Amino acid sequence: MQSIVEQMASELLEAEQTRVAVPPITQRYADLTVQDAYEIQLAIMQHKLASGRRVIGKKVGLTSVAMQQMLGVNEPDYGHLLDDMRIADGATISAAQFLAPKVEAEIGFLLGADLVGPNITYVDVLMATEKIVPTLEIIDSRIADWKIKLIDTVADNGSSARVVVGSRQSDLGNVDLRATGMVMYKNGELAGNGASAAAWGHPAHAIAWLANKLHEFGITLKAGELVLPGALSAAIPVCAGDTVEAHFGALGQVSITFD
């Protein structure tokens, strides 16, 4: 199994670098487990960290019904956020660096304290959170044609590619995270909307799940990290020439342009 883990990690790294997608892993290795998929993801991260990159946070995926239906799964996943994945609010980036990018809007949590599983609750998450911030996650699949199952996307770092971090930071005490609305626009046209409750009823529940899941791999969420708890609506495909904006009411807004 270790040889398969190393082979898949190598293929996914090459796919990201060359922007040539690979066939679905699940079509080639039917016996792979979710645990195996996380081992592939961790092998990729070890390679990137060895090359000088730094972990700045984590993302939880597939917490909303919309995203689970879109990808045909029934449980969340997670991925790592690295320093070279962070993009400034309002930036313009090249669409050519991706294979088949999509954008989703999320409320990011900036941690002020470590979260060490197991038995983390959403109350623990709220107590550990320093600020919340509007974000856009650019997702991209190194698996051909987005033909992914849970194991495929887990191995592929939760299909994560970049994170756009808004400039306004807010205190938790000033917002109801069960009822915060979000409206997303693509080139000025309405492209999606949702509420923070879409992320598992309350986004802090998703982060509690993550802290406890990471414990299985000896990983903790650390103070200073950014955690994305899941999309508030379905991801929208983008290409060169597109601008995406997400408005979160009092929390502010965030945008990205592709050229």
C-alpha positions in Angstrom: 0.0 0.0 0.0 2.9 2.4 0.7 4.0 2.2 -2.9 0.5 3.1 -4.1 0.5 6.1 -1.6 3.8 7.3 -3.0 2.8 6.8 -6.6 -0.5 8.7 -6.2 1.2 11.5 -4.3 3.7 11.8 -7.1 1.1 11.8 -9.8 -1.0 14.5 -8.1 2.0 16.7 -7.5 3.0 16.4 -11.2 -0.6 17.1 -12.2 -0.6 20.3 -10.2 2.7 21.4 -11.7 1.9 20.5 -15.3 -1.8 21.2 -15.2 -2.5 17.8 -16.8 -5.1 15.9 -14.8 -4.8 12.3 -13.8 -7.5 9.6 -14.1 -9.7 9.1 -11.0 -7.8 7.2 -8.3 -11.0 5.3 -7.3 -11.2 3.8 -10.8 -7.8 2.4 -10.5 -7.6 1.3 -6.9 -11.0 0.1 -5.8 -9.7 -1.1 -2.4 -8.3 2.2 -1.2 -9.8 3.5 2.0 -10.4 7.1 3.2 -7.5 6.5 5.6 -5.3 5.7 2.6 -6.5 8.8 0.9 -5.4 11.0 3.8 -2.0 9.2 3.8 -1.7 10.3 0.1 -2.6 13.9 1.1 -0.1 13.9 3.9 2.6 12.6 1.6 2.0 15.5 -0.7 2.1 17.9 2.2 5.4 16.4 3.4 6.9 17.0 0.0 5.7 20.6 -0.2 6.9 21.4 3.3 10.3 19.9 2.5 10.5 22.3 -0.4 10.1 25.3 1.9 6.3 25.9 2.1 4.5 26.5 5.3 1.1 25.5 6.7 -1.1 28.5 7.4 -4.3 26.6 8.1 -6.8 24.0 7.1 -10.0 23.7 5.1 -13.1 21.6 5.7 -15.0 20.6 2.6 -18.3 19.0 1.8 -20.1 20.3 4.9 -23.1 21.7 3.0 -25.8 19.7 1.5 -25.3 21.6 -1.8 -21.6 20.5 -2.1 -22.3 16.9 -0.9 -25.0 16.6 -3.6 -22.7 18.1 -6.2 -20.0 15.5 -5.6 -22.2 12.6 -4.5 -20.7 12.2 -1.0 -22.2 12.0 2.5 -19.3 13.1 4.8 -16.9 16.0 5.0 -13.2 16.0 4.1 -10.3 18.3 4.9 -7.2 19.7 3.3 -4.2 21.8 4.2 -3.7 25.5 3.4 -0.1 26.6 2.6 1.5 30.0 2.5 1.7 30.1 -1.3 -2.0 29.4 -1.6 -3.0 32.7 0.1 -4.2 35.5 -2.2 -4.9 39.1 -1.3 -8.5 40.4 -1.4 -9.2 42.1 -4.8 -6.1 40.5 -6.5 -6.0 39.4 -10.2 -4.5 36.0 -10.9 -4.0 33.9 -14.0 -6.6 31.3 -14.7 -4.0 29.4 -16.6 -2.4 28.1 -13.4 -5.4 25.9 -12.7 -7.0 22.9 -14.5 -10.7 23.5 -14.0 -11.2 26.1 -11.2 -14.3 26.8 -9.2 -14.9 29.3 -6.5 -16.9 29.0 -3.2 -17.5 31.5 -0.4 -16.8 30.7 3.2 -16.5 32.4 6.6 -12.9 32.0 7.7 -11.9 31.5 11.4 -8.6 32.9 12.6 -7.6 31.0 15.7 -6.2 32.7 18.8 -5.5 29.4 20.6 -4.7 25.8 19.7 -7.4 23.3 19.3 -6.3 19.8 20.3 -8.6 16.8 19.7 -10.3 14.6 20.6 -13.5 15.7 22.2 -13.4 19.3 20.9 -16.9 20.9 20.8 -18.2 23.9 18.9 -18.0 25.9 22.1 -14.3 25.1 22.3 -14.0 26.4 18.8 -15.8 29.7 19.6 -13.6 30.2 22.6 -10.4 29.6 20.6 -11.4 31.9 17.7 -9.8 35.3 17.6 -11.5 36.8 14.5 -13.7 35.8 11.6 -13.1 37.0 8.0 -14.8 36.7 4.6 -13.0 34.3 2.2 -13.2 32.8 -1.2 -11.7 29.4 -1.7 -10.6 28.5 -5.2 -11.0 24.8 -5.6 -9.4 22.8 -8.5 -9.3 19.1 -9.2 -6.1 17.4 -10.3 -8.5 14.5 -11.1 -9.7 14.6 -14.7 -13.1 16.2 -15.4 -14.0 16.5 -11.7 -14.9 12.9 -11.7 -14.3 12.5 -8.0 -15.5 10.5 -5.1 -14.6 11.1 -1.5 -11.3 9.2 -1.7 -10.2 11.2 -4.8 -10.8 14.6 -3.3 -9.3 13.7 0.0 -6.1 12.5 -1.7 -6.1 15.7 -3.7 -5.9 17.9 -0.6 -9.7 18.4 -0.5 -9.5 19.8 -4.1 -8.1 23.0 -2.6 -6.0 25.4 -4.7 -6.0 29.0 -3.3 -7.7 31.0 -0.6 -8.6 34.7 -1.0 -8.8 36.4 2.4 -10.9 39.5 3.0 -9.4 42.6 4.6 -12.1 43.1 7.3 -11.8 41.0 10.4 -14.7 40.8 12.9 -15.3 39.7 16.4 -17.5 36.7 17.0 -19.5 38.5 19.6 -20.8 40.9 16.9 -22.4 38.3 14.6 -24.9 35.4 14.7 -23.1 32.7 12.8 -26.2 30.6 12.5 -27.9 33.4 10.4 -25.2 35.3 8.6 -26.1 35.6 4.9 -23.9 35.5 1.9 -24.5 36.6 -1.7 -22.0 35.7 -4.5 -21.7 37.5 -7.8 -19.9 36.4 -11.0 -19.2 39.3 -13.4 -21.9 41.3 -11.6 -24.6 38.7 -11.9 -26.0 36.7 -9.0 -24.3 33.3 -8.9 -25.1 31.9 -5.5 -26.4 32.7 -2.0 -26.6 31.0 1.3 -26.3 31.3 5.0 -23.6 30.3 7.5 -25.9 27.6 8.8 -25.2 25.8 5.5 -21.8 24.8 7.0 -23.2 22.0 9.3 -25.8 24.1 11.0 -23.0 26.3 12.5 -19.5 26.6 11.0 -17.9 26.0 14.4 -19.3 22.5 14.3 -17.3 21.8 11.2 -14.1 23.1 12.8 -14.8 20.9 15.9 -15.1 17.9 13.6 -11.8 18.9 11.9 -9.9 19.2 15.2 -11.1 15.7 16.2 -10.4 14.2 12.8 -6.9 15.6 12.8 -6.2 14.0 16.1 -6.3 10.6 14.4 -3.2 11.7 12.4 -1.4 13.4 15.3 -2.1 16.9 13.9 -3.5 19.9 15.8 -5.0 23.2 14.8 -2.7 25.9 16.0 -3.1 29.5 17.1 -2.6 31.9 14.2 -4.0 29.4 11.6 -6.9 30.2 9.3 -9.6 27.5 9.1 -12.2 27.4 6.4 -15.4 25.6 7.7 -17.1 24.8 4.4 -18.9 26.5 1.5 -22.2 28.4 2.0 -23.4 27.5 -1.5 -22.4 25.4 -4.4 -19.1 26.2 -6.1 -19.2 28.2 -9.4 -16.9 27.5 -12.3 -14.7 30.3 -13.5 -12.3 31.1 -16.4 -10.2 33.9 -17.7 -12.0 37.2 -17.6 -14.2 36.4 -14.7 -14.5 38.4 -11.4 -16.2 36.8 -8.4 -17.4 38.8 -5.4 -18.9 37.5 -2.2 -20.8 39.8 0.2 -21.3 38.7 3.8 -23.3 41.7 5.1 -21.7 43.2 8.2 -18.7 40.9 7.9 -17.7 42.6 4.7 -16.9 41.3 1.2 -14.1 39.7 -0.7 -13.3 39.4 -4.5 -10.9 37.8 -7.0 -10.4 38.4 -10.8 -9.0 35.8 -13.2 -7.1 36.8 -16.3 
